[in-house]
């Protein structure tokens, strides 16, 4: 079942959430926070900033390689609407929180699959190959895989399991394995 959207516009942003324990492998903000991407749909005449504050996201999951995710959002036709510097409490570090408007559902689905897959990569060497693939992917395959991710999120978002998001990221892992991006 596809999300209903009269205007056909989507918006996404990347937020930092506090980790339950600090991770000594990282320096800076990544030591104490993890970044999550949130997608929202817009109805006709709705302000993107109001949707972020008051609306329930279509899907949210942890991401990595954020700069590549933002660049791909602009490449599929997205527009940077708003960017602000956020400084989480008790930290000396800040990050840029972008708000990017995607023009249609196809751009949303391409970006969703790209974000899911790039978040499962360990090294950035395959990102350019993934980017080219996502720009030329078959529309039927694109719709099927993105709908699986949306359905998994709807089923598991209220789950008490701490690792619910790994089930959503399995869609990205399956694309990575299917097209041999894991080698």
DRENVEXLO-817027 format. One record per residue (C-alpha): residue number from 1; residue in three letters; chain; x, y, z. Coordinates in pm, whole numbers, plus 32768, in hexadecimal, padded with zeros to 4 digits. Each point is the difference from the previous one (the first is absolute). Example, Ala and Ser with C-alpha at 12.3 -4.5 7.8 and 13.67 -1.06 7.14 Angstrom:
   n res chain   c1   c2   c3
   1 ALA     A 84CE 7E3E 830C
   2 SER     A 8089 8158 7FBE
END
This chain:
   n res chain   c1   c2   c3
   1 UNK     A 8000 8000 8000
   2 UNK     A 809A 8149 7F93
   3 UNK     A 7FF8 812F 80E5
   4 UNK     A 7EF4 80F3 7F95
   5 UNK     A 8088 814F 7F9D
   6 UNK     A 7F3F 8102 7F37
   7 UNK     A 8123 80E7 7FAF
   8 UNK     A 80FF 7EED 7FC4
   9 UNK     A 8113 80AF 80C2
  10 UNK     A 80D6 7F69 810F
  11 UNK     A 80F7 8095 80F2
  12 UNK     A 811E 7F66 80C2
  13 UNK     A 80ED 806E 810F
  14 UNK     A 811B 7F68 80C7
  15 UNK     A 7FF1 8014 817C
  16 UNK     A 80F4 7F99 8110
  17 UNK     A 7F83 7F25 811C
  18 UNK     A 80C0 7FB2 813B
  19 UNK     A 809D 7EA7 8016
  20 UNK     A 7FB4 7F2C 812F
  21 UNK     A 8179 7FD8 8036
  22 UNK     A 811E 80C8 7F70
  23 UNK     A 80BF 7F52 7EEA
  24 UNK     A 817B 801C 802C
  25 UNK     A 8040 7FB2 7E8F
  26 UNK     A 7F90 8160 7F9E
  27 UNK     A 806B 8162 8050
  28 UNK     A 7F24 8132 8015
  29 UNK     A 7E89 7FEF 7FF1
  30 UNK     A 7FFC 7E98 7F81
  31 UNK     A 808B 7F8A 814B
  32 UNK     A 7EBF 805A 80B7
  33 UNK     A 7EFB 8022 7EE9
  34 UNK     A 7F84 7F3C 7ED5
  35 UNK     A 7F67 809D 7ECA
  36 UNK     A 7EA4 7FA0 7F85
  37 UNK     A 7F52 8063 7EBD
  38 UNK     A 7E8C 8054 800F
  39 UNK     A 7F1A 800C 7ED0
  40 UNK     A 7EB1 80B7 8005
  41 UNK     A 7EF5 802D 7EF6
  42 UNK     A 7F65 8153 7FBE
  43 UNK     A 7E97 8045 7FB1
  44 UNK     A 7FA2 811F 7F1D
  45 UNK     A 8047 814D 80A6
  46 UNK     A 80B5 7F67 8129
  47 UNK     A 813D 80A4 8081
  48 UNK     A 812D 7F14 8015
  49 UNK     A 8073 8096 814A
  50 UNK     A 7EAB 7FC2 80A2
  51 UNK     A 7FFA 7E99 7F84
  52 UNK     A 814F 7FBA 80A3
  53 UNK     A 7F8E 808B 814D
  54 UNK     A 7EA0 7F6F 800A
  55 UNK     A 7FF0 7EDE 7F0B
  56 UNK     A 8049 7E90 8022
  57 UNK     A 811C 7F93 7F19
  58 UNK     A 7FBF 7F0A 7EE7
  59 UNK     A 8145 7F51 8059
  60 UNK     A 8134 8041 80D2
  61 UNK     A 8142 7F39 8027
  62 UNK     A 8171 8031 8059
  63 UNK     A 80E3 807C 7EEA
  64 UNK     A 816D 8021 7FAE
  65 UNK     A 80B3 80BD 7EE9
  66 UNK     A 7F18 8128 8033
  67 UNK     A 80B2 80E4 7F0B
  68 UNK     A 7FC3 7F03 7EE7
  69 UNK     A 7E93 7FDE 8065
  70 UNK     A 7FD1 8179 7FF1
  71 UNK     A 80AF 8019 7EAE
  72 UNK     A 7F29 7EEA 7F6F
  73 UNK     A 7EC9 80B5 807E
  74 UNK     A 8065 8131 7F38
  75 UNK     A 8059 7F26 7ED4
  76 UNK     A 7EA1 7F69 7FE9
  77 UNK     A 7F67 815C 7FF5
  78 UNK     A 7FEB 805D 816E
  79 UNK     A 8020 8163 807E
  80 UNK     A 80A2 8071 8142
  81 UNK     A 7EEA 80BE 80B0
  82 UNK     A 809D 8043 814E
  83 UNK     A 8148 7FB5 80AD
  84 UNK     A 8053 8052 8167
  85 UNK     A 811A 7FBC 80F0
  86 UNK     A 7F97 7F27 8126
  87 UNK     A 80CB 7FDA 813C
  88 UNK     A 7F88 7EE5 80E0
  89 UNK     A 8007 8053 8171
  90 UNK     A 813A 7FAB 80C4
  91 UNK     A 80D7 7FF7 7EC4
  92 UNK     A 80FD 80EA 7F67
  93 UNK     A 7FB4 7F79 7EA5
  94 UNK     A 7EEE 8067 7F11
  95 UNK     A 7F77 7F76 7EBC
  96 UNK     A 7F3C 8084 7EDA
  97 UNK     A 7E95 7F8D 7FF2
  98 UNK     A 7F88 801A 7E96
  99 UNK     A 7E9A 7FFF 7F88
 100 UNK     A 7FE7 7F85 7E99
 101 UNK     A 7EC3 7FFC 7F2E
 102 UNK     A 7FE4 7EE1 7F06
 103 UNK     A 7F24 8057 7ED4
 104 UNK     A 7F3F 7EBA 7FCA
 105 UNK     A 7FC7 7E9C 8071
 106 UNK     A 8100 7F69 7F12
 107 UNK     A 8110 80E5 808A
 108 UNK     A 7F91 7FA3 8161
 109 UNK     A 8013 7E8B 7FB7
 110 UNK     A 8153 801D 7F51
 111 UNK     A 808A 80C5 8123
 112 UNK     A 7F6B 7F12 8101
 113 UNK     A 80A1 7ED0 7F5E
 114 UNK     A 814A 80B7 7FD5
 115 UNK     A 7FFF 8064 8171
 116 UNK     A 7FA8 7EA1 8073
 117 UNK     A 8112 7F63 7F2E
 118 UNK     A 8112 80FE 8042
 119 UNK     A 7FBF 7FE0 8176
 120 UNK     A 805D 7E91 7FEE
 121 UNK     A 814C 803A 7F4C
 122 UNK     A 813A 7FF1 80D1
 123 UNK     A 80E7 80B3 7F0E
 124 UNK     A 7FB2 8126 7F1C
 125 UNK     A 80A6 7F63 7ECD
 126 UNK     A 7EB6 7F79 7F72
 127 UNK     A 7F2C 8138 8030
 128 UNK     A 8037 8084 7E9F
 129 UNK     A 7F98 7EB0 7F6A
 130 UNK     A 7ECC 7FFC 80DD
 131 UNK     A 7FA9 8165 7F99
 132 UNK     A 800C 7FA7 7E8D
 133 UNK     A 7F31 7EC9 803E
 134 UNK     A 7EF2 80BB 80C3
 135 UNK     A 7FDB 8101 7EEB
 136 UNK     A 7FB9 7EEF 7EFD
 137 UNK     A 7F41 7EFE 80CF
 138 UNK     A 7EC1 7F66 7F76
 139 UNK     A 7EC9 80B0 8088
 140 UNK     A 7F4E 7EBA 805B
 141 UNK     A 812A 7F85 80C9
 142 UNK     A 8024 8158 809D
 143 UNK     A 7E93 8005 8071
 144 UNK     A 800C 7E9D 8084
 145 UNK     A 813C 8028 80CF
 146 UNK     A 7FA5 8155 808E
 147 UNK     A 7EA3 7F84 805D
 148 UNK     A 809A 7ED7 80B8
 149 UNK     A 80D1 80F4 80CD
 150 UNK     A 7ED2 80DD 804A
 151 UNK     A 7F2E 7ED3 8068
 152 UNK     A 8112 7F78 80E1
 153 UNK     A 801E 8151 80A7
 154 UNK     A 7E87 8016 803C
 155 UNK     A 7FF8 7EA2 8092
 156 UNK     A 8131 8027 80E0
 157 UNK     A 800C 816F 806A
 158 UNK     A 7F3C 7FC3 8140
 159 UNK     A 80B9 7EBF 804B
 160 UNK     A 80AA 7FE0 814E
 161 UNK     A 812D 7F5F 7F5B
 162 UNK     A 812C 80E5 8005
 163 UNK     A 807A 7F8D 7EAC
 164 UNK     A 7EC3 8042 7F36
 165 UNK     A 80B9 80DD 7F09
 166 UNK     A 80E3 7EE2 7F90
 167 UNK     A 7ECD 7F5C 7F68
 168 UNK     A 7FC4 813C 7F35
 169 UNK     A 816E 8012 7F98
 170 UNK     A 7FEE 7E9A 7F7D
 171 UNK     A 7F5E 808D 7EC7
 172 UNK     A 813F 80C6 7FC1
 173 UNK     A 80D5 7ED2 804C
 174 UNK     A 7F3C 7F2F 7F07
 175 UNK     A 8041 8100 7EEC
 176 UNK     A 816E 800A 8061
 177 UNK     A 801E 7E86 7FE3
 178 UNK     A 7F27 7FE2 7EC8
 179 UNK     A 80DA 80F1 7F3C
 180 UNK     A 814A 7F8F 809A
 181 UNK     A 804D 8144 80AD
 182 UNK     A 8076 7F42 8132
 183 UNK     A 8141 7F83 7F62
END
